[in-house]
Amino acid sequence: MSESKNLVSKVLVLDGQPECAEQIKAFCEDHNLVGLKAQEDNVMAILKSNVDLGGILLWEHYGGHAGNGLIFAREIHAIRPELPIFLRRDQLDTLGDFNEHDRKLFYAAYTAQGIEKLAGIIQEAIFSLVYPNALVRGITEITRATLESQFRDIVLETATPCIVRDRIIYGELFSLIPLESSWCRGYMMLQTEEQPLMAFVKNEKTYIPSDGAGFRDINNVLGEVTNLIWGGFKNRFVSSEKSSGHLTQVPIIVNHLHRYISFGSEDPQLCFKYTLVDQKDASQSIVIYQRFVFNLNWSPDNFTENETSVEDLFDSGELELF
């Protein structure tokens, strides 16, 4: 039941030592990490963008100057404190020589020679939640079927599902719907940009009725898609047994200026990315990010996938007589 899919997580590699590059690259490939490089001058701009990350691999002398990595770590922590930073050091694989304040900037230290020590730490920091194969596969199938049923003349591309630690909101438009069952309790989010979705509505690329292309029309489109995915999730993964009734809640914090949302939990989130491309005009596309945060309850050992009968499909309206 706890078998998990080989999910990936993107990590920003801020190193700059050519002799260690292949070793770090091989480590990432062996441990389901997608390493991303950045120009030194662009690091902060990238961290302020919509790049979804699970962590950062930082060399202590990044930038070519002794101790420069510590300066970068302070700047990174100031704008993305949720991202774990793993510090590569030349000699020590500990943080004991740092003061207490600076030690808190890093999740762990390692050396190139002892990089395998990082394997268990990565699992703890990034892949700390187990997501069953059937759940990850099912979410993708439900979402693809929904998007293909609501948008016309599109090619749908699906990226590899990944684990993220950041709290960045993608685009100006997002929906939020609660999920609750005997094995999970949390939320699903869909996030996208307003203008590409507006263009799809204007060009009648959606089957959802609209009166034009105002913001209420695109709200209706995203709301309908969200509701259909939620219904599919419920039919497939949520037991018909009544829940015991949960009363616990935590505050959800949204900062629109910084495009930031927090669910009061440090747990990583399960992230999916879908790109809808217009078959007739490849320059027209929509990117939709889907995130799952099980911040209130997560018991994957109790996860079950419902058996669906033909009668159930008739009752739900997914099937009807020809």
C-alpha positions in Angstrom: 0.0 0.0 0.0 2.9 2.4 0.7 4.6 1.7 -2.7 5.4 5.1 -4.1 5.9 6.4 -7.7 9.3 7.7 -8.7 8.4 11.3 -8.4 11.0 13.9 -9.1 11.9 17.2 -7.5 13.7 20.2 -9.0 16.7 21.5 -7.2 18.7 24.7 -8.0 22.4 23.8 -8.2 24.5 26.8 -7.2 28.0 25.4 -7.4 30.3 26.6 -10.2 33.2 24.1 -9.6 33.6 22.2 -12.9 35.4 19.3 -11.3 32.3 18.5 -9.1 29.7 19.1 -11.8 29.6 15.5 -13.1 29.5 14.1 -9.6 26.6 16.3 -8.6 24.8 15.6 -11.9 25.1 11.8 -11.3 23.9 12.1 -7.8 20.8 14.0 -8.9 20.0 11.4 -11.6 20.4 8.6 -9.1 18.1 10.2 -6.6 15.1 11.5 -8.6 16.4 15.1 -8.6 16.2 17.4 -11.6 19.2 19.8 -11.3 18.8 23.3 -12.6 21.6 25.7 -13.2 21.5 29.5 -13.2 23.8 32.4 -14.0 25.1 33.9 -10.9 23.6 37.3 -11.7 20.1 35.7 -12.3 19.8 33.7 -9.1 17.6 36.0 -7.2 15.4 36.8 -10.2 14.9 33.1 -10.7 14.0 32.6 -7.0 11.4 35.3 -7.3 9.9 33.7 -10.4 7.5 30.8 -10.7 10.1 28.0 -10.8 8.8 25.3 -8.5 11.7 23.9 -6.4 12.3 21.3 -3.8 15.6 22.6 -2.5 18.9 24.2 -3.3 22.4 22.7 -3.6 24.9 25.5 -2.7 28.7 25.5 -2.7 30.2 27.4 0.3 32.4 29.4 -2.1 29.8 29.9 -4.8 30.8 32.9 -7.0 34.5 32.2 -6.6 35.0 34.0 -3.3 35.6 32.4 0.1 32.4 32.4 2.2 30.4 33.8 -0.7 27.9 30.9 -0.3 26.9 32.1 3.1 26.0 35.5 1.7 23.9 33.8 -0.9 22.3 31.6 1.7 21.2 34.7 3.7 19.7 36.3 0.6 17.9 33.1 -0.4 16.5 32.5 3.0 15.2 36.0 3.2 13.0 35.5 0.1 12.4 31.7 0.1 12.7 30.5 3.7 10.7 27.3 2.9 13.4 25.9 0.6 15.9 23.6 2.3 19.5 24.6 1.5 22.2 21.8 1.3 25.7 23.3 1.7 28.6 21.6 -0.1 31.8 22.3 1.8 35.4 21.6 0.7 36.6 20.0 4.0 33.9 19.7 6.7 30.5 18.0 6.3 29.1 19.7 9.4 27.9 23.2 10.3 29.5 23.3 13.7 31.9 26.2 13.0 29.0 28.5 12.0 27.2 30.6 14.6 23.7 29.6 15.6 22.0 32.1 13.4 23.9 31.0 10.2 23.4 27.3 11.0 19.7 27.7 10.8 20.0 28.8 7.2 21.0 25.3 6.1 19.3 21.9 6.3 22.6 20.0 6.1 26.2 20.1 5.0 28.1 17.6 2.9 31.4 17.3 0.9 31.8 16.1 -2.7 33.6 13.0 -1.5 30.8 12.2 1.0 27.9 13.2 -1.3 26.1 9.9 -0.7 25.5 11.0 2.8 23.1 13.5 1.3 20.9 10.7 -0.1 19.1 10.0 3.2 18.9 13.7 4.0 17.2 14.4 0.7 14.6 11.7 1.3 13.9 13.3 4.7 13.8 16.9 3.6 12.1 16.6 0.2 10.5 13.1 -0.3 9.2 12.9 3.2 5.7 12.0 2.2 4.9 8.7 0.4 2.5 9.0 -2.5 1.0 5.7 -3.7 1.4 4.9 -7.4 -2.4 4.5 -7.9 -3.0 7.9 -6.5 -0.4 9.7 -8.6 -1.5 7.8 -11.8 -5.2 8.3 -11.0 -4.9 12.1 -10.4 -3.2 12.5 -13.8 -5.8 10.3 -15.5 -8.7 12.2 -13.9 -7.2 15.6 -14.7 -6.3 14.8 -18.3 -9.8 13.4 -19.0 -11.4 16.5 -17.5 -9.2 19.0 -19.4 -9.7 17.1 -22.7 -13.5 17.1 -22.1 -13.7 20.8 -21.4 -11.3 22.3 -24.1 -11.7 21.7 -27.8 -8.9 21.2 -30.4 -6.0 21.0 -28.0 -2.9 18.9 -27.6 -2.4 18.1 -23.9 1.2 17.7 -22.6 1.8 16.4 -19.0 5.0 16.9 -17.2 6.5 14.4 -14.7 4.7 14.8 -11.3 7.1 16.3 -8.8 7.5 17.3 -5.1 7.9 20.9 -4.3 8.7 22.8 -1.1 8.1 26.3 -2.3 4.8 28.2 -1.6 4.8 30.3 -4.8 1.5 30.9 -6.7 1.7 30.6 -10.4 -0.2 33.2 -12.4 -3.1 35.5 -11.3 -5.9 32.9 -11.1 -6.1 30.0 -8.8 -8.9 27.8 -7.4 -8.9 26.0 -4.1 -11.1 23.1 -3.0 -10.9 20.9 0.1 -10.3 17.1 0.0 -11.3 14.9 2.9 -11.4 11.1 3.3 -10.4 8.5 5.9 -6.8 8.7 4.6 -6.3 12.3 3.7 -7.4 15.8 4.5 -6.2 18.9 2.7 -6.7 20.9 -0.5 -6.3 20.8 -4.3 -5.2 23.9 -6.1 -5.3 24.8 -9.8 -3.2 27.8 -10.8 -2.9 29.5 -14.2 -2.4 32.8 -15.9 -5.4 34.9 -16.8 -4.6 36.2 -20.3 -4.0 32.8 -22.0 -7.2 31.4 -20.5 -9.0 34.5 -21.6 -7.7 34.0 -25.2 -9.0 30.4 -25.2 -12.4 31.6 -24.1 -12.5 34.4 -26.7 -11.5 31.8 -29.4 -14.2 29.4 -28.3 -11.7 26.7 -27.3 -13.8 25.7 -24.3 -17.0 23.7 -24.2 -18.1 25.7 -21.1 -20.8 28.3 -22.1 -19.7 31.9 -21.7 -21.1 35.4 -22.5 -17.8 36.8 -23.7 -14.4 36.9 -22.3 -14.7 38.8 -19.0 -13.0 37.7 -15.8 -16.3 36.1 -14.7 -16.2 33.8 -17.7 -12.7 32.5 -17.0 -13.6 32.2 -13.4 -16.5 29.9 -14.4 -14.1 27.8 -16.6 -11.6 27.3 -13.9 -14.3 26.6 -11.4 -16.0 24.0 -13.6 -12.7 22.2 -14.2 -11.9 22.2 -10.5 -15.3 20.8 -9.6 -15.1 18.1 -12.2 -11.6 17.0 -11.1 -12.8 17.1 -7.5 -15.7 14.9 -8.4 -13.5 12.4 -10.2 -11.1 12.3 -7.2 -14.0 11.7 -4.8 -15.5 8.9 -6.9 -12.2 7.1 -7.3 -10.4 7.6 -4.0 -12.8 8.7 -1.3 -14.6 5.9 0.5 -18.4 6.0 0.8 -18.1 5.4 4.5 -18.9 8.4 6.6 -15.8 10.2 8.1 -15.4 10.5 11.8 -15.8 14.2 11.5 -12.7 16.5 11.7 -12.9 19.8 13.4 -9.3 20.9 13.4 -8.3 23.7 11.0 -5.3 25.8 10.4 -5.1 29.4 8.9 -4.4 29.7 5.2 -2.3 32.7 4.4 -2.3 34.4 1.0 0.1 37.3 0.1 -0.9 38.5 -3.4 2.0 41.0 -3.6 4.5 38.2 -3.3 2.3 35.5 -4.9 2.6 33.4 -1.8 0.3 30.9 -0.1 0.8 29.0 3.1 -1.3 26.2 4.6 0.4 26.3 8.0 2.4 23.1 7.2 6.1 22.5 6.3 5.2 19.3 4.4 6.1 19.3 0.7 3.4 19.4 -1.9 2.5 17.1 -4.8 2.7 19.1 -8.0 1.4 18.4 -11.5 1.9 20.5 -14.6 -0.4 20.5 -17.7 0.1 22.4 -20.9 -2.8 22.9 -23.3 -1.7 23.8 -26.8 -4.1 25.0 -29.5 -3.9 22.4 -32.4 -4.4 25.2 -35.0 -2.1 27.8 -33.5 0.8 26.4 -31.5 1.6 29.9 -30.2 -1.6 29.8 -28.1 -1.2 27.7 -25.0 -2.2 27.5 -21.3 -0.1 26.2 -18.5 -2.1 24.8 -15.5 -0.3 23.8 -12.3 -2.1 21.4 -10.0 -1.0 21.0 -6.4 -2.1 18.8 -3.6 -1.4 19.7 0.1 -2.4 17.2 2.7 -1.8 19.5 5.6 -4.4 18.3 8.0 -4.2 14.5 7.7 -2.1 12.1 5.6 -2.2 8.3 6.1 -1.1 6.7 2.9 -1.2 3.2 4.5 -5.0 3.6 4.6 -5.2 4.7 1.0 -7.7 2.7 -1.1 -8.9 3.0 -4.7 -12.6 2.5 -5.0 -14.0 -0.3 -7.3 -16.2 1.4 -9.9 -19.1 -0.5 -11.3 -21.1 0.3 -14.4 -24.0 1.2 -12.2 -21.8 3.8 -10.4 -20.9 5.4 -13.7 -24.6 5.6 -14.7 -25.4 7.2 -11.3 -22.7 9.8 -11.6 -23.6 10.6 -15.2 -20.2 9.5 -16.6 -22.0 6.9 -18.7 -25.5 7.0 -20.3 -27.4 4.8 -22.8 -26.5 5.4 -26.4 
